[in-house]
Amino acid sequence: MSEKPLAANSLFTKTAAITWKVLAYAVIAYGILIRTFHFFYNRSLWLDEIYLSASLLKMSLWELVSTPLDYQQQAPIGLLLLVKSSVLAFGENEMALRLIPFLCGIIALFAFYRLASYYLSPAGVFISTAMIATAPFLVYHSVEVKQYSSGLLMSIIAILLYIKYSKRQDWPALLIWGSAGALIIWFSHSAIFLFAGIAFGLSLYHIWKKNWQTFLLLLIPFGMWMISFLIHYFLFIATSQDSEWLTKWFQERNSYMPVTSPISAAKWILFQFYRMLEYPLGLLWSWDEHTFSNFIIRNVMRMPLLPMACFALGMIAWFRMERKSFLILVFPILLTLIASGLKFYPVYERLTVFLAPILVLFITKGVEKLIRLKWVKPVSVLVIILLLAAPFASSITQLANPHKLGGYKNADYRRTFEFVENNQIEGDSVYVYWNLVAQYKVYKQLSRLSYDAVEGKDLRSRSSDEASYLKNIETDINQLDGPGRVWLIYDNTLNFDIGDMDERTWYQSGKYASQPGTRVLNKLKTMGKILKEYKSRSASAYLIDLKSIPSGSK
């Protein structure tokens, strides 16, 4: 069966198609609006952004390419160079750090509209574009100093390149396609799943059709992609990999597909798909335990069945009608699952953002099929509303309450540091607990903090229990210029560090489990009086008038 664009298969009249097109443009405008609002709202960096920003602020362009990033971070070299160039051009601030992801998020809306217009009806273009434009976590990643917004854009571009060049057999087209894909891999680690999926899908299709000449010619761009990936992998990824602790971290969050039995794998895939409906797509309705106390009822009322059914219908429809497109869309998903089973790639939250365009295309194709059914046609508009209600509601809520964007990733470290900056007086000492040192170093540079804090050491590895840890903490307190006014600042909840392999149950459990910094606070409270305090969602600051400090001090 020959492949052809599906946009002509409209679910509605030609006149209605104009309305759907206008609505699609409107939702793109809305998507730009909410991303622009959150970009200029300029929330504080959160922990993962802090870790990557540390290298982007400190290192030169050459150092970003030639040396491992701080805090065991990894990001595509092309993206690092673009973000660093933005910082050099616009100064050391959060908006300069986020400019490239923000632009990627905006461009992705237009690119996806073009992609959807090729595969879907005018109604489907609106529905799918609305999902991409309003999905809360896709909005969030558009204003985050990480690689996930660019990963989303590169996924879309990879499929657009397939549409443009897959039927061409002339050498210039093959070389352009190969070069473009080879370049994209340097801007998105996850892009390899798209290009490998396209390569596997097209190879299988043409081998099945016995199109041997076409298959052999396609080996030219496929080979260029593979060479580019291998060079990038061995130069920048393999050399900086220390993944044992990270593998354990993701394994504890059920992010690797079990390979012990097909039943376990099937259950895991279904569970992960449910999670992806929430993150990154934001299609699940939000209910608290007071509204629906029963766990099963509450999850059913989150409306997962509609997008799940549409996804299944979409896959069936694509398999039956457009076999080649089905293969190139489904293979990136299959390769991601295989990589997960081999523990090469975790299926978890932000690491699935690059799959969003494919998931949305399948779901929307299912919606198109669903509302063609006789018994569904009378309520077709209701079906669309039910599908899009959650992301639209969330995006509106987050415009009114920007601190809700990103959920637990919406930090406010900056306010805590600036509270100390605005309330300190000459002679004050500042002690930063070990779990806030990375955040302090970055914000000392971004917010031009005038105080030079004593940076607490992570003494957990030298301690065997709570008592010995508190004793060791005194070595840090000894560095304070006291007695006198001392500021204590700590992260409210962070109780582990990058690379942690030991459980240290004595530290991560008990009365200090949820607020580890209160250990040193309680220690200092026995030595003086609290004069001021400030608590944000992410960090706390206390001004303590120390009457004494441990023996051995200055």
C-alpha positions in Angstrom: 0.0 0.0 0.0 1.4 3.4 -1.0 1.8 6.0 1.7 0.1 9.3 1.4 -0.7 12.3 3.7 -3.8 11.7 5.9 -4.8 15.3 6.3 -7.2 15.0 3.5 -9.3 12.4 5.5 -11.2 15.1 7.3 -13.7 14.2 10.0 -15.7 17.2 9.3 -16.8 19.3 6.3 -14.4 21.4 4.3 -15.9 24.5 5.8 -15.4 23.3 9.3 -11.7 22.6 8.4 -11.2 26.4 8.3 -12.5 26.7 11.9 -10.2 23.9 13.1 -7.2 25.6 11.4 -8.1 28.9 13.2 -8.4 27.0 16.5 -5.0 25.4 15.9 -3.4 28.8 15.4 -5.1 30.1 18.5 -3.8 27.2 20.6 -0.3 27.8 19.3 -0.6 31.4 20.3 -1.8 30.3 23.7 1.1 27.9 24.0 3.5 30.8 23.3 1.7 33.0 25.8 2.0 30.6 28.7 5.6 29.8 27.9 6.5 33.4 27.6 4.7 34.2 30.9 6.6 31.6 32.8 9.9 32.6 31.2 9.6 36.2 32.3 8.2 35.2 35.7 11.7 33.9 36.1 11.3 31.4 38.9 14.3 30.2 40.9 16.4 27.4 39.6 15.7 24.0 41.0 18.2 21.4 42.1 18.8 19.7 38.7 19.1 23.1 37.0 21.6 24.1 39.7 23.8 21.2 39.0 24.0 21.8 35.3 24.2 25.6 35.7 27.3 25.3 37.9 29.3 24.1 34.9 27.6 26.5 32.4 28.6 29.5 34.6 32.1 28.4 35.6 33.5 26.7 32.5 34.5 28.3 29.2 33.2 27.0 25.9 36.4 24.9 25.5 36.1 23.5 29.0 32.5 22.4 28.4 33.7 20.4 25.5 37.0 19.0 26.9 36.3 18.4 30.6 33.6 16.4 32.6 30.8 18.6 33.9 30.5 19.2 37.7 28.1 17.0 39.8 28.3 14.2 37.2 26.0 16.0 34.8 25.6 15.1 31.2 24.0 17.1 28.4 24.4 17.3 24.6 27.5 19.2 23.6 25.7 21.3 21.0 23.1 22.4 23.6 25.8 23.3 26.2 27.6 25.5 23.7 24.4 27.3 22.7 23.4 27.9 26.4 26.9 29.1 27.2 26.8 31.5 24.3 23.5 32.8 25.6 25.1 33.5 29.0 28.1 35.2 27.4 25.8 37.4 25.3 23.1 38.3 27.9 24.9 37.9 31.2 24.9 35.5 34.2 21.2 35.2 35.0 18.4 32.6 35.0 16.8 34.0 31.8 20.0 33.8 29.8 20.5 30.2 31.0 16.9 29.3 30.0 16.8 31.2 26.7 17.7 28.3 24.4 15.2 25.8 26.0 12.6 28.5 25.8 13.2 29.1 22.1 13.2 25.4 21.5 9.8 25.1 23.2 8.4 27.9 21.0 9.8 26.5 17.8 8.5 23.0 18.7 4.9 24.3 18.6 5.3 25.4 15.0 7.3 22.3 14.0 4.7 20.0 15.5 1.9 21.9 13.8 3.6 21.1 10.5 4.1 17.5 11.5 0.5 17.1 12.5 -0.8 18.7 9.3 0.9 16.0 7.3 -0.6 13.1 9.2 -3.9 14.2 10.6 -7.2 15.9 9.7 -7.8 19.6 10.5 -9.6 18.5 13.6 -6.7 16.2 14.5 -4.2 19.0 14.0 -6.0 21.1 16.5 -6.4 18.3 19.1 -2.8 17.2 18.8 -1.3 20.7 18.8 -3.5 21.6 21.8 -1.9 18.7 23.7 1.6 19.7 22.9 0.9 23.4 23.6 -0.8 23.0 27.0 0.8 19.9 28.5 2.0 21.3 31.8 5.4 19.5 31.9 6.2 20.4 28.3 5.5 24.0 29.3 7.8 23.5 32.3 10.7 22.0 30.3 10.5 25.0 28.0 11.7 27.2 30.9 14.2 24.8 32.5 18.0 24.8 32.1 18.0 21.2 30.9 18.1 19.3 27.6 14.5 18.1 27.5 12.9 21.0 25.6 15.6 20.6 22.9 15.0 16.9 22.9 11.3 17.4 22.2 12.1 19.7 19.3 14.7 17.4 17.8 12.2 14.5 17.9 9.8 16.5 15.9 12.5 17.6 13.4 13.7 14.0 13.0 10.2 12.9 11.9 9.9 16.0 9.6 13.2 15.1 8.0 11.9 11.6 7.4 8.8 13.0 5.7 10.9 15.3 3.5 13.7 12.9 2.5 12.5 9.2 2.9 11.2 9.0 -0.7 14.2 10.7 -2.2 16.9 8.5 -3.8 19.2 11.1 -5.2 22.6 11.5 -3.6 22.3 15.2 -2.6 19.1 14.5 -0.7 20.5 11.4 1.0 23.6 13.3 2.1 21.6 16.3 3.4 19.3 13.9 5.4 22.3 12.1 6.8 24.1 15.3 7.7 21.1 16.9 9.3 20.5 13.8 11.4 24.2 13.5 12.3 24.1 17.1 13.6 20.9 16.7 15.6 22.4 13.9 17.6 24.9 16.4 19.0 21.9 18.5 20.3 19.8 15.7 21.8 20.9 12.4 23.4 17.4 10.9 23.0 17.4 11.7 19.2 19.3 8.5 18.6 16.0 6.6 19.5 14.2 8.5 16.7 16.9 8.0 14.1 17.5 4.4 15.0 13.7 3.8 15.0 13.4 5.4 11.5 16.4 3.3 10.3 14.9 0.1 11.6 11.4 0.9 10.5 12.4 1.8 6.9 14.8 -1.1 6.6 12.1 -3.6 7.7 9.6 -2.0 5.4 11.8 -2.0 2.3 13.2 -5.5 3.0 9.6 -6.8 3.4 8.7 -5.1 0.1 12.0 -6.4 -1.5 12.9 -2.8 -2.5 16.6 -3.7 -2.3 18.0 -0.7 -4.2 16.1 1.7 -2.0 17.2 -0.1 1.1 20.9 0.0 0.1 20.7 3.7 -0.7 19.1 4.4 2.7 22.2 2.9 4.3 24.0 6.1 3.4 22.1 8.4 5.9 21.7 5.6 8.3 25.4 5.1 8.4 26.1 8.8 8.8 23.8 8.8 11.9 25.5 5.8 13.4 29.0 7.2 12.9 27.9 10.6 14.4 26.3 8.8 17.4 29.4 6.6 18.1 31.8 9.6 17.9 29.6 11.6 20.3 29.1 8.6 22.6 32.8 7.7 23.0 34.1 11.2 23.2 31.5 12.7 25.6 29.1 10.2 27.1 31.2 7.0 27.8 34.1 9.0 29.2 32.0 10.8 31.8 29.8 8.0 32.8 29.6 6.9 36.4 26.2 5.4 36.3 26.1 2.7 39.1 24.4 4.9 41.6 22.1 6.5 39.0 21.1 3.0 37.8 20.2 2.1 41.4 18.3 5.4 41.8 16.2 4.8 38.7 15.7 1.1 39.6 14.2 2.1 42.9 11.7 4.1 41.0 10.7 1.2 38.7 12.2 2.8 35.6 13.6 -0.3 34.0 11.5 -2.8 32.2 11.6 -6.2 34.0 12.8 -9.0 31.7 12.0 -11.9 34.0 8.7 -12.8 32.4 6.4 -11.5 29.6 3.6 -10.9 32.1 5.8 -8.7 34.3 7.0 -6.8 31.3 3.4 -6.2 30.0 2.3 -5.0 33.4 5.3 -2.6 33.6 4.6 -1.2 30.1 1.0 -0.6 31.0 2.0 1.1 34.2 4.6 3.3 32.4 2.1 4.3 29.8 -0.3 5.4 32.5 2.5 7.4 34.1 3.3 9.0 30.7 -0.3 10.2 30.3 0.5 12.3 33.4 4.2 13.1 32.6 4.9 14.4 30.0 1.4 14.6 28.5 -0.6 16.0 31.4 -3.8 14.3 30.2 -4.9 12.9 33.6 -7.3 14.8 35.8 -6.1 15.7 39.3 -8.1 14.6 42.3 -7.1 14.6 46.0 -7.8 11.9 48.5 -10.7 13.9 50.1 -12.6 14.0 46.8 -12.2 10.2 46.1 -10.9 8.3 49.0 -10.9 5.0 47.2 -7.6 4.5 45.4 -9.1 2.6 42.4 -12.0 5.0 42.0 -9.7 8.0 42.2 -7.4 6.7 39.5 -10.4 5.7 37.2 -11.7 9.3 37.7 -8.4 10.6 36.5 -9.8 9.7 33.1 -6.9 7.5 31.8 -9.2 5.1 29.9 -10.1 7.6 27.1 -6.5 8.4 26.0 -5.5 4.8 26.5 -8.3 3.6 24.3 -7.5 6.3 21.7 -3.8 5.3 21.7 -4.8 1.7 21.0 -7.2 2.7 18.3 -4.6 5.0 16.8 -2.0 2.2 16.6 -4.4 -0.2 15.0 -5.6 2.4 12.5 -2.0 3.3 11.5 -0.9 -0.3 11.2 -3.8 -1.1 8.9 -3.7 2.1 6.8 -0.1 3.4 6.8 2.3 0.6 7.5 5.5 2.5 6.8 4.5 5.4 9.1 3.4 3.0 11.7 6.9 1.3 11.7 8.9 4.6 11.9 6.7 5.8 14.8 6.5 2.6 16.8 10.2 1.6 16.6 11.5 4.6 18.7 9.1 3.4 21.4 10.2 -0.2 21.1 13.9 0.7 21.1 13.3 2.8 24.3 11.7 -0.2 25.9 14.5 -2.5 24.9 17.1 0.0 26.2 15.2 0.2 29.5 15.1 -3.6 29.8 18.9 -3.7 29.3 19.2 -0.8 31.9 20.7 1.5 29.3 17.9 4.0 29.5 15.4 4.6 32.3 11.7 5.3 31.4 11.0 8.0 34.0 9.4 11.4 33.9 11.5 13.9 32.0 13.4 11.2 30.2 10.2 10.4 28.2 9.6 13.9 27.0 11.1 13.1 23.6 8.4 10.5 23.0 5.6 13.0 23.5 5.1 13.8 19.7 4.7 10.1 18.9 2.3 9.4 21.7 0.2 12.4 20.8 0.1 11.4 17.1 -1.2 7.9 18.1 -3.7 9.2 20.6 -5.0 11.8 18.1 -5.3 9.3 15.3 -7.4 7.2 17.7 -9.6 10.2 18.5 -10.2 10.6 14.8 -11.3 7.0 14.5 -13.4 7.1 17.7 -15.5 10.1 16.7 -16.2 8.6 13.3 -18.2 5.9 15.1 -22.0 6.4 14.8 -22.7 6.2 18.5 -19.9 8.6 19.3 -20.6 11.3 16.6 -23.3 13.1 18.7 -20.9 13.5 21.5 -17.7 14.0 19.5 -17.1 17.5 20.9 -17.6 16.2 24.4 -14.9 13.6 23.7 -12.5 16.3 22.6 -13.3 18.4 25.7 -12.8 15.4 28.1 -9.4 14.7 26.5 -8.1 18.3 26.6 -9.7 19.4 29.8 -6.8 18.4 32.1 -3.9 20.1 30.3 -6.0 23.3 29.7 -7.1 23.5 33.3 -3.6 22.9 34.6 -2.1 25.6 32.3 -4.7 28.1 33.4 -4.2 27.2 37.1 -0.4 27.6 36.7 -0.8 31.0 35.1 -2.7 32.1 38.2 -0.3 30.3 40.5 3.1 30.2 38.8 4.6 28.4 41.8 2.7 25.3 40.8 4.4 24.9 37.5 6.6 21.8 37.6 5.2 20.6 40.9 8.1 19.6 43.2 10.6 21.0 40.7 9.4 24.6 41.4 12.0 25.7 43.8 12.6 29.1 45.5 16.2 29.0 46.7 16.8 32.5 45.4 14.4 34.1 47.9 16.2 32.4 50.8 19.6 33.6 49.8 18.4 37.1 49.1 16.6 37.2 52.4 20.0 36.7 54.1 21.5 39.3 51.7 18.9 41.9 52.6 19.0 41.3 56.4 22.6 40.7 57.2 24.7 43.3 58.9 28.4 43.8 59.1 30.0 41.2 61.3 27.5 38.5 60.6 28.7 35.0 59.8 26.9 32.7 57.4 27.0 28.9 57.6 25.6 26.9 54.6 24.7 23.3 55.4 26.3 20.7 53.1 23.0 20.0 51.3 22.7 23.7 50.1 26.3 24.3 49.1 25.8 23.7 45.3 22.8 26.0 45.3 24.7 28.7 47.3 27.7 28.6 44.9 25.5 29.1 41.8 23.4 31.9 43.4 26.4 33.7 44.8 27.3 34.2 41.2 23.8 34.8 39.8 22.5 37.1 42.6 25.9 38.7 43.3 25.7 37.7 47.0 28.0 39.8 49.1 28.5 37.4 51.9 31.2 34.7 51.9 29.6 31.7 53.7 31.3 28.9 55.5 30.5 25.9 53.3 29.5 22.9 55.4 31.2 19.6 54.6 29.3 16.4 54.0 30.4 14.5 57.1 28.0 11.6 56.8 30.7 9.1 55.5 32.8 9.9 58.6 29.9 9.2 61.0 28.4 5.9 62.1 25.3 7.2 63.8 23.5 10.4 64.8 25.6 11.1 67.8 28.9 10.8 66.0 27.6 12.9 63.2 26.5 15.8 65.5 30.0 15.6 67.1 31.6 15.9 63.7 29.4 18.8 62.8 31.3 20.8 65.4 34.3 20.8 63.1 32.4 23.0 60.7 30.9 25.2 63.4 34.4 25.9 64.6 35.0 27.8 61.4 32.5 30.5 62.3 33.6 33.9 63.5 31.9 33.7 66.9 30.4 34.2 69.3 28.0 36.6 67.6 25.3 36.6 64.9 25.4 33.6 62.7 23.1 32.8 59.8 22.3 29.1 59.2 20.9 28.2 55.7 19.9 24.7 54.6 17.8 22.8 52.0 14.6 21.7 53.6 14.4 18.2 52.3 17.6 17.1 50.5 19.0 14.2 52.4 21.3 12.6 49.8 24.0 13.7 47.5 24.9 12.8 43.9 26.7 9.4 43.9 25.3 8.2 47.2 25.4 4.4 47.3 25.3 3.8 51.0 21.8 3.8 52.6 22.9 5.5 55.9 19.6 4.7 57.4 20.5 6.5 60.6 20.6 9.7 58.5 17.7 9.2 56.1 15.2 8.0 58.8 14.0 9.0 62.1 12.9 12.5 63.2 15.2 14.3 60.9 14.3 12.3 57.7 12.1 15.0 56.1 14.1 18.0 57.4 17.8 17.0 57.6 19.0 20.5 58.2 17.2 20.8 61.5 20.0 18.7 63.0 22.5 21.5 62.9 19.7 24.0 63.8 18.9 22.2 67.0 22.6 22.1 67.7 23.0 25.8 67.3 19.8 26.5 69.3 21.5 25.0 72.4 24.2 27.6 72.0 22.2 30.7 71.3 18.9 32.4 70.6 17.0 32.6 67.2 16.6 36.3 66.2 15.1 35.9 62.7 13.9 33.1 60.5 12.8 32.6 56.9 11.3 29.5 55.4 10.6 29.0 51.7 9.4 25.8 50.0 13.0 24.8 49.3 15.3 26.3 51.9 15.3 27.9 55.3 17.4 30.6 56.9 17.9 31.3 60.7 19.7 34.2 62.3 21.1 32.9 65.6 22.8 35.0 68.3 25.5 32.5 69.4 26.7 33.0 73.0 29.3 30.4 72.6 30.8 28.0 70.1 32.3 24.5 70.7 35.7 24.3 72.4 38.5 24.5 70.0 37.0 27.5 68.2 38.8 30.8 67.6 
